[in-house]
Amino acid sequence: MDYATLIDAQTWAFIKATDAAYPPDAATLSIAEQRAIYDAMCRAFHRGYPEGITAQDRPIAGVMCRVFDGAKPAIIYLHGGGFVVGGLESHDDVCADIRAATGLAVICPDYRLSPEHLHPAAFDDALAVTRAVSAEGPVLLAGDSAGGNLAAAVSHALRGQGRVLGQVLIYPGLGGDVDAGSYVAHAKAPMLTRDDVLFYAGIRHNGAVPKGDATVSPLQDTDFSGLPPTITFGAECDPLCDDARSYAEAIVKAEGRAHWVVEPGLVHGYLRARKTVDRAAASFARITQALQTLATGGNPKGDAL
């Protein structure tokens, strides 16, 4: 794959800055070391809050959450990190920027991580928070990477109950075929490799990944009907790219409403580049517009996307 051509200079600068803070071989380190390095990287990339934006930490359904108060419907944002790293601080400024751009409340759950808490711990936490918040009115679900997986899994669990107005999934890992498509074409992509994907999938289960379980791999569900309107974003230079497309296509095939956006030349984790890379900034604007579109019952295929 000719990444020298696909990826522009701004994105390469972001990749190099990330690699300097979080080495590409981080998956070979101990869990404690991975978390320490990841937390330090997130602090280095933190861009602060927009003027007037504040947050408070409070428990919801027994799960500590960072809450950015705002208008309804609330966005429940599930952070990425391979189910192993990340937390309230890792996506803090991302959530603040989403709150500023949309005006909607944003709630980020600090769900339990592997390997201390194997599946379904993270899913159970995401589901519990969603049920509690949606008891006061419909919500939007959003998340990146592992968080996109959790958002989709919760949508499948709650389908038909009117709790979820829509979902926005950002470079999600949804359990696609790891021996085909983008998993093979971008197996050695910058920022995330196929080997990384397999490592993080396995650690969530202390070994082999269960097959056909929608709480683990939403793409392996046998029924995609009744799901909320969905917009997925795939990064072109990412082994997970096809998961975003395949999931949206499965919903449309089941006569649901979904739309897939592929972001040319972008890599996994590009949300952290939204202030420094023009392509990432444009994608972030599309993501926040997608949330606003779904909040008002708009068409996932709207012209704004």
N, C-alpha and C positions, 0 to 999 in steps of 0.2 A: 504494500500500500504506500503510495507516494504522499506521505504526510507533509513533505516539504512544499508540495503544491496545494494540498487541501487546506492546510492550516496557515493563517496569515501571521504577520510579524507580531501583532498585538497579542494574539493567542499564544504564540510561542513564548513570549515574555512572561505571560501568566503561568504557563507550564513550567518554565525554568524556575520561577519564583516559588511555585508549589513544591517542585522537586527539592529545592534547597531547604524548605521547611519540613517536608514530609517525604522522605526518600521513597523511590519507587519499590524498594524491597521491604517496605515496612511490614508487610504481611508475615515476614519471617521472624519478626521480633516478638517478644512476649506481649501478652495482652496489656499489661500495665505500661510497657514501653510504647505500644501503639497509641494508647489513650493519651499518654503524656505528650507525645509528639503531635498528635492530631489536635489536642486542645491548644497547644502552643501555636500551631499553624493557624487555627481559627482566630486566636487573639491577634496574630500578625495581620490577618486579612480583615479584621473587624473595621467597619467604616463608620461606626457611631450611629446615633439615631437622628433622623430628620427632626427639624425644629418642631417642638410641641408634642412629640411622641414620647409616651412613658409606658412602663410596664410594671406589673406586680406578679410575684410568684404566689400561687395558692393551690391547695389540693382540690382536685375534682375527681370524684369517684375513687378516692384513695391514691390518686396519681398526682404528683406535683406537676403543675403546669405554669408556664409563663404566659400571662394574659395581657394583651394589648387591647384595652377597651375601645369600642367603636360601634358602628352601626350593625344591624342585623341584615342578613344572616351571618353568623359568626363563621370564620374559616378555622377549621381544625387543621393545623399544619404539622405533619409528621416528618421529622428530620431524617436525613440520610446518615450513613455511617456503617453500612454493612451489618447492621444489627449488633455491632461490636463497639463502635466508638460514637461519640456525639452525645448531645444532651441540651440542656437549657441554654448553654453559652454558644454552642457550635453554630447555630443558625439564628442567633439573637438579632443581628442586624438585618438579616434577610427578612425575618418576620416583621421587624420594624419598618422596613421599606415597603413590604406588602401592605401593612396597615396604612402607611402614608399614601400610597398610590391608590388604594381602593376605598379608604374610609371605613372599611369593615373591621369588626373585631377579629383579632387573630389569637388563637389559643394553641400553644405548642406543648404537648405532653412530654414529660421526661420518662418515657417508657423504659421498662427493664431491658437490660442488654445481655447478650450471650458473651461468654459461655456460662456465666454464673446462673443465668436464667434462660433455659432452653425454650424453644417453641413449645407451647403457644404464649409464653409470657408477654412478649411485646404486642402480639395481636390482641390478647385479652385486655391489656392496658388501653390500647387504642380504641377497642370496641367499648370498653367501660366509659371512657371519657366521651366518646361520641354519643352514646346512649344518654348520659347525664345531661350534656349540653343540649342535645336535640329534644329533650323533654320540655324545654322552654321555647322550642321553635325549630324549624328546619335549619340545617347547617350545610356548609360546603366542606368537602374534604380535599386536601391538597398535600403533596409531599414529593420529595426528591429521592431517587435511588431506592434504598431500603424503605424509606418513608412512603414512596409511591406504591411499593408493594403492600404496605400496611393499609394505606388509604383504599386501594382497590379491594383488598381482602375484607375490610369493614363494609364497603359498599355491597359486596356479594352477601355478606352475613345479614345485612339490614334491608335487602331489596324488598320492595313491595310495602314497606312500612311508612313511607312518606317522610322519613327522617332526613335523607340526604338529597339536597336540591341538585347537586352536580359534583363532579370531581375533576381536578386538574392534576395530572401526573407528570412529573418532570424527570426525564431520563430514568424511568422506573425499571427495576428488575422484577419481572413478573413470572419467571419460570419458563421461558421459551426454550427452544431446542438448542442446546449448547454446542451441537455438532453441525450447525447449519447457519447460513445467512451471515449476519453481522458478527455473530460470535466467532466465526471462522475468519471472515474478511478483516475484522478489526481485533483479532486475538492478541495482538501486541500493541494496541493503541496507547498513546500517551495517557497518563492519569488513571487508567483502569485497564487491566488485561483480562483475558478469559481465565487465566489461572487465579487471578484475584477473585473473580466472581465465584469460581468453584470453592475457593477457600472460605469465603464468607458464607456461602450457602451451607457448607458442611458444618461449620462451627456452630451454626444455629441449632443443629440437630445432633451434635456429638457424633457425627459420622454421615451415613447415607441420607440423602434428602428424600423424604417421602414423595411418592408419585400420586398424582390425581387428587391432591388435597388443595382445595381452593384457598384455605387459610394460609397455606405455604406458597402456592404458585397459582395466582388467580387465572393465568392463561390456561391452566389445566382443568378448569371447571368444565363441566359438560353442558352448562346452560348459561347463556349470556343475555337472556331476556330479562326485562324488568329492571335493568340497571339504570342508574341516573345518567343524565346527559354528561358526556365525558369529553375532555380535551387532553390529549397526550402530547408531550414534547420529547422528541428524541434528538440526541446529539449525533451528528453524522459520524464522527470519529470515536465511536464508543461501541464495544461489543454488545451492549444492551439496546442499541438503536432499534432493532427489529421488534423488540418486545412492545415498544410504544405503538408501532404500526399494527402489529398483529392483534393487539388488544382492542384498538379502535375498530379494526376491520371485523373482529368477532362480534362486537356489539352491533355494528351496522348490519351484519349478516343476520342477526337475531331481531332485526327491525327496530333497533334502538337508535339513539341519537349520539353520534360520536364523531370526532374529527382528530386527525393526526397531523402534527407539524414536525417536519424534520429541519433542524437548524444546521445549515451547511458550515462545515469547517470547525464546528465546535466540539468540545471534548467533555467527558464526564466531569461533573463538579463545576461547571462554568458559572453557576450562580455566584460564586465568589469573585468572578471576573466582571460582574455587572457594572462596576464603576470604572473599569480600566480598559475593557475590550468592547469596541463598538458593536460587534456581532452579539455579544452577551447582553449588552445594554438593550439592544433591539429585541432580543428574545425575552428579557425580563419584562419589557413593556407589553409584549404579547401575552405573557403569562398573567400579568395583573389585569390586562384587558379581558382575558379569558375568564378570570374569576368574576369580574364585574358583569360580563355577559351572562354567565350562569346564575349569578345572584338575582338577576332580573328576569330570569326565564327565557333568555335569548337563545338563538340557534347556535349550537357549537360550531357550525360552519359559517358563522357570520362574516361579513366582509372585513371586519376589523382584524380578523385573524389571517 
